[in-house]
């Protein structure tokens, strides 16, 4: 398969169907106490005890790095594009590890395999684009049709929620210590917004692959609405699903531009 065919495959609905199929093929794993029939319980337990729980104390440092990177790419645009793609790739690799792996007394080392594979592949795509230099943040696609993503992205970067109670909390200090930059669900709308606003000069592969994984994980998070305490969690995850779907639709039109 040539590179062009491979890239065409990654931007096709066949690849999206493959991602959906992986949800049923890639089982979670654990070094002890794993039972196939309890795979769902293992997934929820791992996500609830993942490494990220111990990293919120350092969230402010990651938040500052990301805010500075966002400011740099907005001001410098093309000159900082490759560097920003590499930074985003590092964060996606971080999400794959800290959000989907855990070490606990009950299961030992456990991992949500399919999430690690999907987020890891998104990281690879961003690194690949940084190396090729085929994504330039020109911000030449800011129109009334795309501008709505900007306040949504700012909301996701802010993520005004008390994580202890899962209730809205609109204090401004969350801009620095919300832990939003440590989460795939909160930062993917931000990254996709940058790509959407520069659609004519970004890699279609990066845009579509990121959006496809965002749609799948966004659909999973809609399950929060079915729980007694997860209504606001579901509400706060709507941007991931909404912007990912919008990115898929807009990237489909990009092929003919």
Residue, then its C-alpha position, 0 to 999 in steps of 0.5 A: x500500500x503506497x503512502x497516498x493509498x494509506x492516507x486515503x484509507x485513513x481519511x475514509x469511512x472504512x477506517x472509521x468502521x475499523x475503529x468501531x470494530x476495534x471496540x469489540x476486538x481489543x479487550x482490556x487487560x490486567x495482570x491479575x483478577x481479570x475475567x472476560x465476562x467482567x471486562x466492562x467492570x475492569x474498564x470502568x475501574x481502570x478509568x476511575x483509578x488511572x494515573x491521571x488521578x495522581x497528576x491533578x496536583x501538577x495540572x497547573x504546570x501542564x496548563x501553563x505550557x499549553x496556554x503558552x503553546x496556544x498563544x505562540x501558535x496564534x501569534x506566530x502561526x506558520x512559524x510555530x506550527x510544526x512545534x505545536x503539532x509535536x507538542x500536541x502529539x506529546x499530549x495525546x501520547x500522555x492521554x493514552x497512558x495516564x487516562x487508560x492505565x492504572x496500578x491497583x490492589x484489585x487488578x494489578x496493572x490494568x489497561x483499557x487497550x482500545x483507548x490506548x491504541x486509538x489515542x496513541x495512533x492520534x499521537x502518531x498522526x500528529x507527530x507524523x504531520x509535525x515531521x512532514x510539515x504539512x499542517x500550517x495554522x493560518x487561521x484563514x477559515x474563520x467565518x460565521x460557520x466556524x467561529x462558534x467553535x472558538x468560545x466552545x474551545x475556550x470553555x473546554x480549556x477552562x473546564x469550570x467544574x469541581x471535579x470532587x462533586x462533578x458540579x459546575x463551578x465558574x471560578x476563573x482559577x480553573x483556567x490554570x488548575x482545572x486539569x483540562x489539559x490532562x484530558x483527551x475529552x477536554x483538549x480534543x475540541x481545542x485542537x480540532x478548533x485550531x484545525x477547523x479554523x485553518x482547514x485549507x492549510x492543514x493535513x486532512x489526515x490529522x483532521x479526520x483521524x482526530x475527529x473520528x476518534x473524538x466521535x467514538x470517545x464522545x459517544x461513550x461519554x454520552x453514557x454519563x447522562x444515564x447515571x444519577x450523578x453524571x448529568x453535568x459530565x455528559x453536558x461538559x462532554x458534548x463539545x467533544x462529540x459536537x466539534x468532532x462531528x462538525x470536523x468530520x463533515x467539514x473535512x469531507x468538503x475539504x477534499x473538493x476544495 
